[in-house]
Amino acid sequence: MQRISVSVLAYFADDPTRVYQLAQWLPVLEILDQREPVALVLRQEESAAILRERTHLPIVVAPTFPELTDLYASLEDAAVVLYCNNSQLNFQSLLDHRKLHVHINHGESDKQSMASNNAKAYDRVLVAGEAAVQRYLGTLLEFDAAKLVRIGRPQLDLHPAAVLPETPGRRTVLYAPTWEGDADYNNYTSVDTLGPVVVSAALALPDVRVVYKPHPKVVTSQTPAVQHAHRVILDLLGDAAARDPEAGHRALLSGDILAVMPSCDAIVTDVSSVGLDWLYLCTDKPMFVADRHRDADRLRAEVPVSRCADVLDVVDDCDVEHLALLLAARLEHDEHHLARVAMRHHYFDDLQVGDSTARFLETVGELVDLRHRLVGGRPVDAANTA
């Protein structure tokens, strides 16, 4: 087993299709590494191979539970373990009682999966702001509010290089849907209900560039309806680009969506972290949220951001002509702008660019110090380390 000396471990147990969850944290973890040495602990070599291409942070792979146990026993100075999801294999890591375990998630959204009973297993749960606090306390029974630490969203402090070229004289409409989730209750995708309508409506507007940036798992979806709609969208964009190459229509099936947003003038998205990232970064630009469940009361109650956006229902109530007119109207006059300014505060407090990263670094540093105080003077009991 590789020997390393670190203060913080970022643990990830899942396969390559979910690597995006940890990948979005890599730049932030690299900043943290300058203060508190960081290593990544993975359980699958295939995932580790992808991440080695994206970061200089040390990566250790422990496929089996005994190997994980041995690794943790060797890392006496590792004080904090960070978790970006709720993989079932997280519980093997959580067995280590000589480290503090901190859930950092991989985005801020109003999906039901964002407030899970799994959160009760961690020593701390880092959240973006007041909306997340209300989500946990309003959803979970007997949840300890003292676990919650409001830090904002550090990824939104980053400035990734723009990936879209300039298109003078054209405005850009971004369609960024989420995937269908791993259970019906967590399915918020609009790809199979509205996707082709959204893209067709945007393409119908003059002097507009249309960009399709789906969730990574839309691209690999095994759901027939999602696969079909995804192909239809790609065909629509391909045909439009062939007719008008100068327009710049395109599908971006990989890469960082935060590098796409600054070049866009409006977004159509689903209940996901993408909409809230837009709310933070592009507060002054129009936003549309799709509601596949056709339940306006539920959406308004559970997804506060929907109150400062235009809500799109499924195909029966939202045809191409209607949506094209609505898109055109919002590009000319964004009547929800002031409501989004207030809603940004609800999700992200009063944080400005740079504040989230500072809070994250401070919080992790304090937890490293706390752990060392808690175990100070105690001999390491290798037999009970994990």
TORTIFI-246126 format. One record per residue (C-alpha): residue in one letter; x, y, z; chain; residue number from 1. Coordinates in nm, 2 decimals, padded with zeros to 4 digits. Layout:
% TORTIFI-246126
  residuo       x       y       z  cadena  num
        A       X       Y       Z       A  NUM
...
% end
This chain:
% TORTIFI-246126
  residuo       x       y       z  cadena  num
        M   00.00   00.00   00.00       A    1
        Q   00.13   00.34  -00.10       A    2
        R   00.25   00.55   00.20       A    3
        I   00.15   00.92   00.19       A    4
        S   00.13   01.20   00.45       A    5
        V  -00.18   01.41   00.42       A    6
        S  -00.44   01.59   00.63       A    7
        V  -00.75   01.55   00.41       A    8
        L  -00.88   01.26   00.21       A    9
        A  -01.14   01.30  -00.07       A   10
        Y  -01.31   00.96  -00.09       A   11
        F  -01.49   00.84  -00.41       A   12
        A  -01.62   00.49  -00.45       A   13
        D  -01.81   00.49  -00.78       A   14
        D  -01.75   00.40  -01.14       A   15
        P  -01.64   00.63  -01.43       A   16
        T  -01.99   00.74  -01.52       A   17
        R  -02.00   00.93  -01.19       A   18
        V  -01.65   01.07  -01.19       A   19
        Y  -01.80   01.41  -01.28       A   20
        Q  -01.91   01.43  -00.92       A   21
        L  -01.56   01.45  -00.78       A   22
        A  -01.40   01.61  -01.09       A   23
        Q  -01.59   01.94  -01.03       A   24
        W  -01.42   01.95  -00.69       A   25
        L  -01.06   01.90  -00.81       A   26
        P  -00.97   02.27  -00.86       A   27
        V  -01.10   02.35  -00.51       A   28
        L  -00.92   02.06  -00.36       A   29
        E  -00.60   02.17  -00.53       A   30
        I  -00.64   02.51  -00.36       A   31
        L  -00.70   02.33  -00.03       A   32
        D  -00.39   02.12  -00.09       A   33
        Q  -00.18   02.43  -00.05       A   34
        R  -00.29   02.46   00.31       A   35
        E  -00.39   02.11   00.41       A   36
        P  -00.23   01.82   00.20       A   37
        V  -00.50   01.63   00.02       A   38
        A  -00.51   01.28  -00.14       A   39
        L  -00.79   01.11  -00.33       A   40
        V  -00.90   00.77  -00.22       A   41
        L  -01.08   00.57  -00.49       A   42
        R  -01.22   00.22  -00.50       A   43
        Q  -01.21   00.16  -00.88       A   44
        E  -00.90   00.18  -01.09       A   45
        E  -01.10   00.28  -01.40       A   46
        S  -01.22   00.60  -01.22       A   47
        A  -00.87   00.66  -01.08       A   48
        A  -00.73   00.65  -01.44       A   49
        I  -00.96   00.93  -01.55       A   50
        L  -00.88   01.15  -01.25       A   51
        R  -00.50   01.10  -01.29       A   52
        E  -00.54   01.29  -01.62       A   53
        R  -00.71   01.58  -01.44       A   54
        T  -00.52   01.65  -01.12       A   55
        H  -00.17   01.64  -00.97       A   56
        L  -00.32   01.53  -00.63       A   57
        P  -00.20   01.19  -00.52       A   58
        I  -00.45   00.91  -00.58       A   59
        V  -00.47   00.59  -00.39       A   60
        V  -00.69   00.30  -00.50       A   61
        A  -00.82   00.06  -00.24       A   62
        P  -01.06  -00.18  -00.42       A   63
        T  -01.13  -00.41  -00.12       A   64
        F  -01.24  -00.33   00.23       A   65
        P  -00.93  -00.49   00.38       A   66
        E  -00.71  -00.27   00.16       A   67
        L  -00.91   00.04   00.26       A   68
        T  -00.87  -00.06   00.63       A   69
        D  -00.49  -00.10   00.58       A   70
        L  -00.47   00.23   00.40       A   71
        Y  -00.66   00.42   00.67       A   72
        A  -00.45   00.25   00.94       A   73
        S  -00.13   00.38   00.77       A   74
        L  -00.27   00.74   00.74       A   75
        E  -00.24   00.84   01.11       A   76
        D  -00.23   01.22   01.03       A   77
        A  -00.53   01.21   00.79       A   78
        A  -00.79   01.40   00.99       A   79
        V  -01.08   01.47   00.76       A   80
        V  -01.25   01.26   00.49       A   81
        L  -01.46   01.44   00.23       A   82
        Y  -01.75   01.28   00.05       A   83
        C  -01.90   01.42  -00.27       A   84
        N  -02.19   01.18  -00.29       A   85
        N  -02.38   00.91  -00.10       A   86
        S  -02.24   00.59  -00.25       A   87
        Q  -02.33   00.28  -00.05       A   88
        L  -01.96   00.21  -00.02       A   89
        N  -01.92   00.54   00.17       A   90
        F  -02.02   00.34   00.48       A   91
        Q  -01.70   00.13   00.46       A   92
        S  -01.50   00.45   00.49       A   93
        L  -01.73   00.59   00.77       A   94
        L  -01.63   00.30   00.99       A   95
        D  -01.30   00.48   01.06       A   96
        H  -01.38   00.64   01.40       A   97
        R  -01.05   00.83   01.42       A   98
        K  -01.13   01.07   01.14       A   99
        L  -01.40   01.34   01.09       A  100
        H  -01.63   01.26   00.80       A  101
        V  -01.77   01.55   00.60       A  102
        H  -02.02   01.55   00.32       A  103
        I  -01.96   01.82   00.06       A  104
        N  -02.20   01.69  -00.22       A  105
        H  -02.15   01.77  -00.59       A  106
        G  -02.38   02.06  -00.64       A  107
        E  -02.67   02.26  -00.49       A  108
        S  -03.01   02.16  -00.62       A  109
        D  -03.37   02.11  -00.51       A  110
        K  -03.38   01.74  -00.61       A  111
        Q  -03.53   01.51  -00.34       A  112
        S  -03.20   01.32  -00.33       A  113
        M  -03.03   01.64  -00.19       A  114
        A  -03.18   01.58   00.16       A  115
        S  -03.11   01.22   00.23       A  116
        N  -03.10   01.03   00.56       A  117
        N  -02.75   00.94   00.47       A  118
        A  -02.65   01.29   00.59       A  119
        K  -02.70   01.17   00.94       A  120
        A  -02.39   00.95   00.92       A  121
        Y  -02.15   01.24   00.86       A  122
        D  -02.00   01.46   01.13       A  123
        R  -02.06   01.77   00.92       A  124
        V  -02.26   01.85   00.61       A  125
        L  -02.14   02.15   00.40       A  126
        V  -02.43   02.33   00.23       A  127
        A  -02.47   02.64   00.02       A  128
        G  -02.70   02.85   00.22       A  129
        E  -03.04   02.90   00.38       A  130
        A  -03.24   02.71   00.11       A  131
        A  -03.03   02.40   00.18       A  132
        V  -03.07   02.43   00.56       A  133
        Q  -03.45   02.45   00.51       A  134
        R  -03.44   02.15   00.28       A  135
        Y  -03.26   01.93   00.54       A  136
        L  -03.46   02.05   00.84       A  137
        G  -03.79   02.03   00.65       A  138
        T  -03.74   01.69   00.50       A  139
        L  -03.55   01.47   00.76       A  140
        L  -03.69   01.36   01.09       A  141
        E  -03.47   01.42   01.39       A  142
        F  -03.18   01.57   01.19       A  143
        D  -02.92   01.75   01.40       A  144
        A  -02.90   02.11   01.25       A  145
        A  -02.56   02.15   01.42       A  146
        K  -02.41   01.93   01.15       A  147
        L  -02.49   02.19   00.88       A  148
        V  -02.22   02.44   00.78       A  149
        R  -02.30   02.71   00.53       A  150
        I  -02.01   02.76   00.29       A  151
        G  -02.17   02.86  -00.04       A  152
        R  -02.05   02.68  -00.36       A  153
        P  -01.67   02.71  -00.41       A  154
        Q  -01.68   02.59  -00.77       A  155
        L  -01.86   02.92  -00.86       A  156
        D  -01.55   03.11  -00.75       A  157
        L  -01.35   02.96  -01.04       A  158
        H  -01.30   03.12  -01.37       A  159
        P  -01.27   02.84  -01.63       A  160
        A  -01.17   02.95  -01.98       A  161
        A  -01.47   03.01  -02.21       A  162
        V  -01.54   02.72  -02.45       A  163
        L  -01.78   02.90  -02.69       A  164
        P  -01.65   03.14  -02.95       A  165
        E  -01.80   03.49  -02.98       A  166
        T  -02.09   03.53  -03.22       A  167
        P  -02.13   03.90  -03.28       A  168
        G  -02.49   04.00  -03.34       A  169
        R  -02.63   03.67  -03.20       A  170
        R  -02.77   03.58  -02.86       A  171
        T  -02.71   03.23  -02.72       A  172
        V  -02.99   03.01  -02.58       A  173
        L  -02.85   02.73  -02.36       A  174
        Y  -03.05   02.41  -02.31       A  175
        A  -02.89   02.22  -02.02       A  176
        P  -03.12   01.93  -01.90       A  177
        T  -03.04   01.69  -01.62       A  178
        W  -03.06   01.31  -01.64       A  179
        E  -03.34   01.08  -01.54       A  180
        G  -03.19   00.99  -01.21       A  181
        D  -03.17   00.64  -01.06       A  182
        A  -03.53   00.63  -00.94       A  183
        D  -03.87   00.77  -01.05       A  184
        Y  -03.89   01.01  -00.75       A  185
        N  -03.56   01.16  -00.85       A  186
        N  -03.64   01.20  -01.22       A  187
        Y  -03.64   01.56  -01.33       A  188
        T  -03.52   01.54  -01.69       A  189
        S  -03.70   01.72  -01.97       A  190
        V  -03.50   01.55  -02.24       A  191
        D  -03.78   01.30  -02.32       A  192
        T  -04.07   01.53  -02.25       A  193
        L  -03.96   01.87  -02.38       A  194
        G  -03.61   01.85  -02.53       A  195
        P  -03.69   01.85  -02.90       A  196
        V  -03.95   02.12  -02.85       A  197
        V  -03.71   02.34  -02.66       A  198
        V  -03.44   02.31  -02.93       A  199
        S  -03.68   02.36  -03.21       A  200
        A  -03.83   02.67  -03.05       A  201
        A  -03.49   02.82  -02.99       A  202
        L  -03.38   02.74  -03.35       A  203
        A  -03.69   02.92  -03.48       A  204
        L  -03.57   03.25  -03.34       A  205
        P  -03.37   03.48  -03.57       A  206
        D  -03.01   03.57  -03.48       A  207
        V  -02.99   03.31  -03.20       A  208
        R  -02.72   03.05  -03.14       A  209
        V  -02.85   02.73  -02.97       A  210
        V  -02.62   02.53  -02.75       A  211
        Y  -02.72   02.19  -02.60       A  212
        K  -02.52   02.09  -02.29       A  213
        P  -02.68   01.79  -02.13       A  214
        H  -02.59   01.62  -01.80       A  215
        P  -02.31   01.37  -01.87       A  216
        K  -02.54   01.08  -01.79       A  217
        V  -02.79   01.18  -02.05       A  218
        V  -02.52   01.09  -02.31       A  219
        T  -02.49   00.74  -02.16       A  220
        S  -02.85   00.69  -02.07       A  221
        Q  -03.00   00.34  -02.12       A  222
        T  -03.36   00.47  -02.10       A  223
        P  -03.51   00.44  -02.45       A  224
        A  -03.72   00.76  -02.45       A  225
        V  -03.42   00.96  -02.33       A  226
        Q  -03.19   00.80  -02.59       A  227
        H  -03.44   00.87  -02.87       A  228
        A  -03.50   01.24  -02.77       A  229
        H  -03.13   01.29  -02.73       A  230
        R  -03.07   01.17  -03.08       A  231
        V  -03.35   01.39  -03.21       A  232
        I  -03.19   01.69  -03.05       A  233
        L  -02.85   01.62  -03.20       A  234
        D  -03.01   01.58  -03.54       A  235
        L  -03.20   01.91  -03.51       A  236
        L  -02.88   02.09  -03.42       A  237
        G  -02.68   01.91  -03.69       A  238
        D  -02.94   02.00  -03.96       A  239
        A  -02.95   02.37  -03.84       A  240
        A  -02.57   02.39  -03.84       A  241
        A  -02.56   02.25  -04.19       A  242
        R  -02.81   02.51  -04.31       A  243
        D  -02.64   02.80  -04.14       A  244
        P  -02.28   02.72  -04.04       A  245
        E  -02.22   03.08  -03.93       A  246
        A  -02.48   03.05  -03.65       A  247
        G  -02.26   02.84  -03.43       A  248
        H  -02.53   02.59  -03.32       A  249
        R  -02.37   02.30  -03.13       A  250
        A  -02.39   02.02  -02.88       A  251
        L  -02.14   02.01  -02.60       A  252
        L  -02.15   01.65  -02.46       A  253
        S  -01.85   01.69  -02.23       A  254
        G  -01.67   01.96  -02.04       A  255
        D  -01.74   02.21  -01.77       A  256
        I  -02.08   02.38  -01.80       A  257
        L  -01.95   02.67  -01.58       A  258
        A  -01.73   02.75  -01.88       A  259
        V  -02.03   02.76  -02.10       A  260
        M  -02.27   02.99  -01.90       A  261
        P  -02.09   03.32  -01.93       A  262
        S  -02.12   03.31  -02.31       A  263
        C  -02.50   03.25  -02.30       A  264
        D  -02.80   03.49  -02.28       A  265
        A  -03.07   03.26  -02.15       A  266
        I  -03.10   02.91  -02.02       A  267
        V  -03.36   02.63  -02.03       A  268
        T  -03.29   02.38  -01.77       A  269
        D  -03.45   02.13  -01.52       A  270
        V  -03.46   02.10  -01.14       A  271
        S  -03.08   02.05  -01.09       A  272
        S  -02.77   02.23  -00.98       A  273
        V  -02.73   02.38  -01.32       A  274
        G  -03.02   02.62  -01.26       A  275
        L  -02.88   02.73  -00.93       A  276
        D  -02.54   02.78  -01.08       A  277
        W  -02.70   03.01  -01.34       A  278
        L  -02.89   03.19  -01.06       A  279
        Y  -02.56   03.27  -00.89       A  280
        L  -02.34   03.35  -01.20       A  281
        C  -02.60   03.49  -01.44       A  282
        T  -02.86   03.65  -01.21       A  283
        D  -02.93   03.92  -01.47       A  284
        K  -03.02   03.67  -01.75       A  285
        P  -03.35   03.50  -01.81       A  286
        M  -03.41   03.14  -01.69       A  287
        F  -03.67   02.87  -01.78       A  288
        V  -03.73   02.57  -01.56       A  289
        A  -03.90   02.25  -01.70       A  290
        D  -04.15   02.07  -01.49       A  291
        R  -04.19   01.71  -01.61       A  292
        H  -04.43   01.63  -01.32       A  293
        R  -04.69   01.89  -01.42       A  294
        D  -04.74   01.99  -01.06       A  295
        A  -04.71   02.36  -01.03       A  296
        D  -04.79   02.37  -00.66       A  297
        R  -04.53   02.11  -00.58       A  298
        L  -04.27   02.28  -00.79       A  299
        R  -04.33   02.62  -00.63       A  300
        A  -04.31   02.46  -00.28       A  301
        E  -04.01   02.24  -00.34       A  302
        V  -03.81   02.44  -00.59       A  303
        P  -03.80   02.80  -00.49       A  304
        V  -03.60   02.90  -00.79       A  305
        S  -03.90   02.82  -01.00       A  306
        R  -04.07   03.13  -00.85       A  307
        C  -03.82   03.36  -01.03       A  308
        A  -03.82   03.18  -01.37       A  309
        D  -04.07   03.09  -01.64       A  310
        V  -04.19   02.73  -01.59       A  311
        L  -04.23   02.50  -01.88       A  312
        D  -04.48   02.22  -01.87       A  313
        V  -04.47   01.91  -02.09       A  314
        V  -04.54   01.90  -02.46       A  315
        D  -04.92   01.92  -02.44       A  316
        D  -04.91   02.27  -02.30       A  317
        C  -04.59   02.39  -02.45       A  318
        D  -04.56   02.37  -02.83       A  319
        V  -04.28   02.51  -03.05       A  320
        E  -04.46   02.83  -03.15       A  321
        H  -04.56   02.92  -02.79       A  322
        L  -04.22   02.86  -02.65       A  323
        A  -04.05   03.05  -02.93       A  324
        L  -04.26   03.35  -02.86       A  325
        L  -04.18   03.32  -02.48       A  326
        L  -03.81   03.29  -02.54       A  327
        A  -03.81   03.59  -02.77       A  328
        A  -04.01   03.80  -02.52       A  329
        R  -03.77   03.72  -02.23       A  330
        L  -03.46   03.79  -02.44       A  331
        E  -03.61   04.14  -02.50       A  332
        H  -03.75   04.19  -02.15       A  333
        D  -03.66   03.98  -01.85       A  334
        E  -03.94   04.05  -01.60       A  335
        H  -03.81   03.80  -01.34       A  336
        H  -03.47   03.97  -01.29       A  337
        L  -03.54   04.14  -00.96       A  338
        A  -03.70   03.82  -00.82       A  339
        R  -03.38   03.63  -00.90       A  340
        V  -03.17   03.88  -00.72       A  341
        A  -03.37   03.81  -00.40       A  342
        M  -03.37   03.43  -00.47       A  343
        R  -02.99   03.43  -00.51       A  344
        H  -02.97   03.55  -00.15       A  345
        H  -03.20   03.26  -00.04       A  346
        Y  -02.98   03.00  -00.19       A  347
        F  -02.63   03.15  -00.14       A  348
        D  -02.67   03.41   00.14       A  349
        D  -02.48   03.73   00.07       A  350
        L  -02.17   03.55  -00.06       A  351
        Q  -01.97   03.72  -00.34       A  352
        V  -01.71   03.56  -00.57       A  353
        G  -01.43   03.42  -00.36       A  354
        D  -01.62   03.40  -00.03       A  355
        S  -01.73   03.04  -00.08       A  356
        T  -01.37   02.91  -00.13       A  357
        A  -01.26   03.11   00.18       A  358
        R  -01.53   02.95   00.39       A  359
        F  -01.45   02.60   00.26       A  360
        L  -01.08   02.64   00.34       A  361
        E  -01.16   02.78   00.68       A  362
        T  -01.41   02.51   00.77       A  363
        V  -01.19   02.22   00.66       A  364
        G  -00.89   02.37   00.84       A  365
        E  -01.09   02.41   01.16       A  366
        L  -01.21   02.04   01.13       A  367
        V  -00.85   01.92   01.09       A  368
        D  -00.75   02.11   01.40       A  369
        L  -01.06   01.98   01.59       A  370
        R  -00.98   01.62   01.50       A  371
        H  -00.62   01.65   01.62       A  372
        R  -00.74   01.80   01.95       A  373
        L  -01.00   01.52   01.99       A  374
        V  -00.74   01.24   01.94       A  375
        G  -00.45   01.42   02.09       A  376
        G  -00.25   01.20   02.33       A  377
        R  -00.43   00.88   02.23       A  378
        P  -00.23   00.59   02.09       A  379
        V  -00.34   00.47   01.75       A  380
        D  -00.53   00.15   01.78       A  381
        A  -00.46  -00.01   01.45       A  382
        A  -00.71  -00.29   01.52       A  383
        N  -01.00  -00.04   01.54       A  384
        T  -00.89   00.22   01.29       A  385
        A  -01.14   00.12   01.03       A  386
% end
